[in-house]
Amino acid sequence: MEWRGQRVLVTGGAGFLGANLCIALAERGAKVTAVDAFLFGGGAHVANLDGADVELVRADIREVDMRPLCEGRNVIFNLAAQTSHMGGQSDPLADIDVNAVAQVKLIAAAREAAAEAVVVHASTRQFYGRPLYLPVDEKHPVAPPDANGVSKFAGEQYWMLENRVRGRPVASLRLTNCYGPRLRIRDARQTFLANWMREVLRGNAFEVWGGEQLRDLTFVDDVTEAFLLAAAEPRCHGRIFNVGGAPPVALAALAKMLVEVAGNGARYVVKNFPEDRAKIDIGSYYADDSAFRDATGWTPVTDVRTGLEKTLAWLRPRLEVYC
Ligand SMILES: NC(=O)c1ccc[n+]([C@@H]2O[C@H](COP(=O)([O-])OP(=O)(O)OC[C@H]3O[C@@H](n4cnc5c(N)ncnc54)[C@H](O)[C@@H]3O)[C@@H](O)[C@H]2O)c1
């Protein structure tokens, strides 16, 4: 797709994945509007869109009339979400408000104001729950391990319903653990890697819970490319895809690699899962994303070591800003 001149809306556009996507779109010449409520505990950061040719609208998709923001858009990338698993457990109603109710409102607004727009929805592997088999393909049963998984599944399904009933071109990408520049590192609300990276950059010890679990991490530039391809490729529309990443790595091996990459003598300690976390832990996960690769030709190009190097290099001079 020629992105130059495309009118694009990115919900959650000041967050981790959203900001990286906005910047990539703007660099390709798209006219980009990011809408973000800078929700407490989310990944939004004022510095995320620094210097980018992106219009930022501070608004809450639960409350604002989204029709003017949707008006005339060719593509909507829908990333706004309550993403914290523990947050969803402690306040499931707030979680549903963003991840499901606001999605239905956005669907109605887009129906009126941007009837033809392609929508790419950011979904998650989370609601597969503890995998019954590996790698996990899209036919794997859905069994959310927490409230956040339930609300994210509902949001995705409302968007797919819009495709089936109204014919809107919608693609949903079930992402795995993403990391890279602009990740929220203040705490582990987004990912365990946040705590690891913050502490390793400070030269401190960090905790690895368990250690044997496998994960397929996706570097953010590969996620961005997946979003762009899903919008551009008509074979993606009306479909749900897993998007995996680099070959799976055990968390203990990942921790060792992170310490090596940091090269500052930081270390880690392996511990048992805390009781409240163990209840919603999903064990090992890695995706079978061959359907997405077949449809788009996408393949992750950043291996984990390179991704960690790039992320630490980006974060190092910004540590205090992002903590
Ligand atoms: N990062 C990952 O590893 C990962 C994995 C699977 C799925 N996802 C999905 O990708 C999307 C982006 O995730 P992220 O990691 O960038 O998280 P993030 O928290 O950095 O981004 C989400 C953004 O949405 C905004 N937002 C939340 N509620 C809003 C509302 N009511 N109105 C307007 N803005 C609102 C937040 O302020 C935040 O900036 C989410 O939908 C998430 O579920 C991410």
Ligand as a Chemical Component Dictionary entry (heavy atoms), coordinates in Angstrom:
data_LIG
# 
_chem_comp.id                   LIG 
_chem_comp.type                 NON-POLYMER 
_chem_comp.pdbx_formal_charge   0 
_chem_comp.three_letter_code    LIG 
# 
loop_
_chem_comp_atom.comp_id 
_chem_comp_atom.atom_id 
_chem_comp_atom.alt_atom_id 
_chem_comp_atom.type_symbol 
_chem_comp_atom.charge 
_chem_comp_atom.model_Cartn_x 
_chem_comp_atom.model_Cartn_y 
_chem_comp_atom.model_Cartn_z 
_chem_comp_atom.pdbx_ordinal 
LIG N1  N1  N 0  2.603   -4.948 24.153 1  
LIG C1  C1  C 0  2.295   -6.232 24.043 2  
LIG O1  O1  O 0  3.124   -7.102 24.322 3  
LIG C2  C2  C 0  0.917   -6.645 23.583 4  
LIG C3  C3  C 0  0.625   -8.015 23.516 5  
LIG C4  C4  C 0  -0.648  -8.408 23.097 6  
LIG C5  C5  C 0  -1.583  -7.451 22.742 7  
LIG N2  N2  N 1  -1.279  -6.131 22.825 8  
LIG C6  C6  C 0  -2.328  -5.162 22.468 9  
LIG O2  O2  O 0  -1.772  -4.101 21.712 10 
LIG C7  C7  C 0  -2.415  -2.871 22.034 11 
LIG C8  C8  C 0  -1.389  -1.839 22.426 12 
LIG O3  O3  O 0  -0.693  -2.326 23.562 13 
LIG P1  P1  P 0  0.532   -1.553 24.196 14 
LIG O4  O4  O 0  1.471   -2.564 24.696 15 
LIG O5  O5  O -1 1.027   -0.501 23.274 16 
LIG O6  O6  O 0  -0.154  -0.901 25.467 17 
LIG P2  P2  P 0  -0.144  0.619  25.944 18 
LIG O7  O7  O 0  -0.782  0.656  27.295 19 
LIG O8  O8  O 0  1.202   1.191  25.807 20 
LIG O9  O9  O 0  -1.088  1.291  24.879 21 
LIG C9  C9  C 0  -2.464  1.353  25.018 22 
LIG C10 C10 C 0  -2.839  2.817  24.961 23 
LIG O10 O10 O 0  -4.252  2.918  24.985 24 
LIG C11 C11 C 0  -4.561  4.078  25.707 25 
LIG N3  N3  N 0  -5.913  3.971  26.184 26 
LIG C12 C12 C 0  -6.408  3.072  27.048 27 
LIG N4  N4  N 0  -7.699  3.299  27.275 28 
LIG C13 C13 C 0  -8.030  4.370  26.532 29 
LIG C14 C14 C 0  -9.237  5.085  26.340 30 
LIG N5  N5  N 0  -10.336 4.755  27.036 31 
LIG N6  N6  N 0  -9.252  6.120  25.479 32 
LIG C15 C15 C 0  -8.119  6.458  24.801 33 
LIG N7  N7  N 0  -6.951  5.836  24.957 34 
LIG C16 C16 C 0  -6.909  4.798  25.818 35 
LIG C17 C17 C 0  -3.555  4.107  26.856 36 
LIG O11 O11 O 0  -3.428  5.415  27.424 37 
LIG C18 C18 C 0  -2.308  3.620  26.154 38 
LIG O12 O12 O 0  -1.536  4.682  25.673 39 
LIG C19 C19 C 0  -3.428  -3.199 23.112 40 
LIG O13 O13 O 0  -4.699  -3.353 22.538 41 
LIG C20 C20 C 0  -2.948  -4.507 23.696 42 
LIG O14 O14 O 0  -3.988  -5.282 24.233 43 
LIG C21 C21 C 0  -0.053  -5.708 23.241 44 
# 
loop_
_chem_comp_bond.comp_id 
_chem_comp_bond.atom_id_1 
_chem_comp_bond.atom_id_2 
_chem_comp_bond.value_order 
_chem_comp_bond.pdbx_ordinal 
LIG N1  C1  SING 1  
LIG C1  O1  DOUB 2  
LIG C1  C2  SING 3  
LIG C2  C3  SING 4  
LIG C2  C21 DOUB 5  
LIG C3  C4  DOUB 6  
LIG C4  C5  SING 7  
LIG C5  N2  DOUB 8  
LIG N2  C6  SING 9  
LIG N2  C21 SING 10 
LIG C6  O2  SING 11 
LIG C6  C20 SING 12 
LIG O2  C7  SING 13 
LIG C7  C8  SING 14 
LIG C7  C19 SING 15 
LIG C8  O3  SING 16 
LIG O3  P1  SING 17 
LIG P1  O4  DOUB 18 
LIG P1  O5  SING 19 
LIG P1  O6  SING 20 
LIG O6  P2  SING 21 
LIG P2  O7  DOUB 22 
LIG P2  O8  SING 23 
LIG P2  O9  SING 24 
LIG O9  C9  SING 25 
LIG C9  C10 SING 26 
LIG C10 O10 SING 27 
LIG C10 C18 SING 28 
LIG O10 C11 SING 29 
LIG C11 N3  SING 30 
LIG C11 C17 SING 31 
LIG N3  C12 SING 32 
LIG N3  C16 SING 33 
LIG C12 N4  DOUB 34 
LIG N4  C13 SING 35 
LIG C13 C14 SING 36 
LIG C13 C16 DOUB 37 
LIG C14 N5  SING 38 
LIG C14 N6  DOUB 39 
LIG N6  C15 SING 40 
LIG C15 N7  DOUB 41 
LIG N7  C16 SING 42 
LIG C17 O11 SING 43 
LIG C17 C18 SING 44 
LIG C18 O12 SING 45 
LIG C19 O13 SING 46 
LIG C19 C20 SING 47 
LIG C20 O14 SING 48 
# 
